[in-house]
Amino acid sequence: MPVRLHCEAHGVTVHLGDGLASLTAAANGGLAVRTDHNLEISADLVILSIGVRPETQLAKAAALTIGPRGGIVVDSHMRTSDPAIWAVGDAVEISDVVTASAALIPLEGPANRQARIAAASIAGRATGFRGVQGTAVCGVLGLTIASTGASEKSLRRAGLSDFQAVYLHPGHHVGYYPGAKPIHLKLLFRPSDGRVLGAQAVGEAGVERRIDTIAVAIQMRATVDDLAEAELCYAPQYGAAKDPVNLAGMIAQNARNQDSPLAGWSEIDGPDVLILDVRESSEWHAGHFERAVHIPLGQLRDRLGELPKDRPILVHCAVGLRAHIAVRILRQHGFDARNLSGGWTTWRHVEAAAESARAYLPEPRAVPPEPTR
Ligand SMILES: Cc1cc2nc3c(=O)[nH]c(=O)nc-3n(C[C@H](O)[C@H](O)[C@H](O)COP(=O)(O)OP(=O)(O)OC[C@H]3O[C@@H](n4cnc5c(N)ncnc54)[C@H](O)[C@@H]3O)c2cc1C
């Protein structure tokens, strides 16, 4: 959602949750675009960025085995089903290092590494491709968007449910040094053993460095403890003594060891749930949940008697730090408290996404009239 908001702030109209239905030549010499929701847009230029399919005609003609995703099947040495033929790049099907499922990931990095491995294999050197994890980055109007490893969607598609998400919004460097820009970071990990599964991040600075760090961690099968312990560059103009990567690991660690368990924003409507907002009054007045209880963190110890011990309490602040402290206080006093991951900042993104989805709800279908008797 930060991407949509950033684009709109730059005067770009963004339509989400809709698809391209037709593209025709317009009378004025331009192009007429029609969407699935019957929106008509005239354009001078249309760029389709809707995925790619491997061109495997040659492979099929050579009777090579094609996999379930439509790519050429290769072993870890990039050798096809014909032992005299190796294949690399966009056309090959590779194992996803996180989900272990067959994947097609058309990126230049994997293609180059595969080529080196194929060459080594042809030369008789024992070496193997580890698989792909889809580490990717792109830029839009000064914003960097990067990801590595699994997303919630890809984990669900692979039938995996043992995962949890951490949301955080730290500055790309310490706040006291001028010019800090927020990084909106989501980390996915496996609660049962702490394995890092994936990460996505958006921000104006320092994004790709964090995703690259987590990418190596995923490839080395690291856990959130490894992220918490990672020793990374720090000087005020570059980062923080607790780098966003460390913080992501620490938050996940706190969730795993139950010091500060996390709650997802989809849980706020759960039965009996009480939402506790521990932000300052000025923040509360700028926007809050109508049904939330407001107790600023500084007053919490004196007002514990206002809270129930027989209901789950989901605590939030702006980004998660004050809520973490509140959760520690509450749990030490016997409350069933959890931290709403990423705080109000995450909620605003969740809301903006829901708003986009609502904007594109299909038109209600006309109900045919009841036949008259
Ligand atoms: C516009 C664009 C931007 C991209 N930007 C990035 C990026 O920023 N980062 C990134 O990681 N990836 C990027 N990619 C993806 C990246 O380019 C591909 O993943 C990479 O080039 C794949 O390498 P390849 O060798 O498999 O295929 P290609 O680079 O496509 O090479 C295949 C070659 O085989 C030739 N060929 C095809 N059929 C035959 C035949 N029958 N006989 C002889 N030759 C044949 C083709 O002409 C071509 O030269 C981008 C792709 C596009 C299209």
PDBQT file of the ligand as one rigid body, heavy atoms in Angstrom, charges set to zero:
ROOT
HETATM    1  C1  LIG A 401      12.525  -5.419 -20.050  1.00  0.00    +0.000 C 
HETATM    2  C2  LIG A 401      13.159  -6.391 -19.118  1.00  0.00    +0.000 A 
HETATM    3  C3  LIG A 401      13.837  -5.932 -17.994  1.00  0.00    +0.000 A 
HETATM    4  C4  LIG A 401      14.433  -6.833 -17.101  1.00  0.00    +0.000 A 
HETATM    5  N1  LIG A 401      15.057  -6.354 -15.994  1.00  0.00    +0.000 NA
HETATM    6  C5  LIG A 401      15.605  -7.220 -15.127  1.00  0.00    +0.000 A 
HETATM    7  C6  LIG A 401      16.254  -6.752 -13.966  1.00  0.00    +0.000 A 
HETATM    8  O1  LIG A 401      16.369  -5.552 -13.747  1.00  0.00    +0.000 OA
HETATM    9  N2  LIG A 401      16.747  -7.656 -13.086  1.00  0.00    +0.000 N 
HETATM   10  C7  LIG A 401      16.653  -9.004 -13.322  1.00  0.00    +0.000 A 
HETATM   11  O2  LIG A 401      17.121  -9.788 -12.486  1.00  0.00    +0.000 OA
HETATM   12  N3  LIG A 401      16.066  -9.475 -14.423  1.00  0.00    +0.000 NA
HETATM   13  C8  LIG A 401      15.531  -8.617 -15.336  1.00  0.00    +0.000 A 
HETATM   14  N4  LIG A 401      14.916  -9.096 -16.466  1.00  0.00    +0.000 N 
HETATM   15  C9  LIG A 401      14.889 -10.543 -16.675  1.00  0.00    +0.000 C 
HETATM   16  C10 LIG A 401      16.202 -11.004 -17.312  1.00  0.00    +0.000 C 
HETATM   17  O3  LIG A 401      16.442 -10.239 -18.461  1.00  0.00    +0.000 OA
HETATM   18  C11 LIG A 401      16.068 -12.485 -17.650  1.00  0.00    +0.000 C 
HETATM   19  O4  LIG A 401      15.756 -13.211 -16.494  1.00  0.00    +0.000 OA
HETATM   20  C12 LIG A 401      17.365 -13.017 -18.235  1.00  0.00    +0.000 C 
HETATM   21  O5  LIG A 401      17.711 -12.297 -19.393  1.00  0.00    +0.000 OA
HETATM   22  C13 LIG A 401      17.187 -14.493 -18.589  1.00  0.00    +0.000 C 
HETATM   23  O6  LIG A 401      18.300 -14.953 -19.282  1.00  0.00    +0.000 OA
HETATM   24  P1  LIG A 401      18.143 -16.112 -20.368  1.00  0.00    +0.000 P 
HETATM   25  O7  LIG A 401      19.508 -16.406 -20.835  1.00  0.00    +0.000 OA
HETATM   26  O8  LIG A 401      17.313 -17.214 -19.811  1.00  0.00    +0.000 OA
HETATM   27  O9  LIG A 401      17.237 -15.508 -21.520  1.00  0.00    +0.000 OA
HETATM   28  P2  LIG A 401      17.559 -14.319 -22.527  1.00  0.00    +0.000 P 
HETATM   29  O10 LIG A 401      18.406 -13.275 -21.907  1.00  0.00    +0.000 OA
HETATM   30  O11 LIG A 401      16.227 -13.920 -23.067  1.00  0.00    +0.000 OA
HETATM   31  O12 LIG A 401      18.423 -15.001 -23.628  1.00  0.00    +0.000 OA
HETATM   32  C14 LIG A 401      17.884 -16.001 -24.480  1.00  0.00    +0.000 C 
HETATM   33  C15 LIG A 401      18.571 -15.849 -25.827  1.00  0.00    +0.000 C 
HETATM   34  O13 LIG A 401      18.269 -16.987 -26.604  1.00  0.00    +0.000 OA
HETATM   35  C16 LIG A 401      17.958 -16.546 -27.917  1.00  0.00    +0.000 C 
HETATM   36  N5  LIG A 401      17.101 -17.590 -28.522  1.00  0.00    +0.000 N 
HETATM   37  C17 LIG A 401      15.827 -17.887 -28.249  1.00  0.00    +0.000 A 
HETATM   38  N6  LIG A 401      15.408 -18.908 -29.000  1.00  0.00    +0.000 NA
HETATM   39  C18 LIG A 401      16.461 -19.279 -29.778  1.00  0.00    +0.000 A 
HETATM   40  C19 LIG A 401      16.662 -20.277 -30.764  1.00  0.00    +0.000 A 
HETATM   41  N7  LIG A 401      15.672 -21.125 -31.120  1.00  0.00    +0.000 N 
HETATM   42  N8  LIG A 401      17.863 -20.360 -31.332  1.00  0.00    +0.000 NA
HETATM   43  C20 LIG A 401      18.880 -19.522 -30.981  1.00  0.00    +0.000 A 
HETATM   44  N9  LIG A 401      18.746 -18.555 -30.041  1.00  0.00    +0.000 NA
HETATM   45  C21 LIG A 401      17.546 -18.438 -29.457  1.00  0.00    +0.000 A 
HETATM   46  C22 LIG A 401      17.247 -15.227 -27.734  1.00  0.00    +0.000 C 
HETATM   47  O14 LIG A 401      17.291 -14.453 -28.896  1.00  0.00    +0.000 OA
HETATM   48  C23 LIG A 401      18.092 -14.628 -26.601  1.00  0.00    +0.000 C 
HETATM   49  O15 LIG A 401      19.199 -13.933 -27.083  1.00  0.00    +0.000 OA
HETATM   50  C24 LIG A 401      14.334  -8.208 -17.363  1.00  0.00    +0.000 A 
HETATM   51  C25 LIG A 401      13.653  -8.682 -18.499  1.00  0.00    +0.000 A 
HETATM   52  C26 LIG A 401      13.085  -7.771 -19.354  1.00  0.00    +0.000 A 
HETATM   53  C27 LIG A 401      12.371  -8.301 -20.579  1.00  0.00    +0.000 C 
ENDROOT
TORSDOF 0
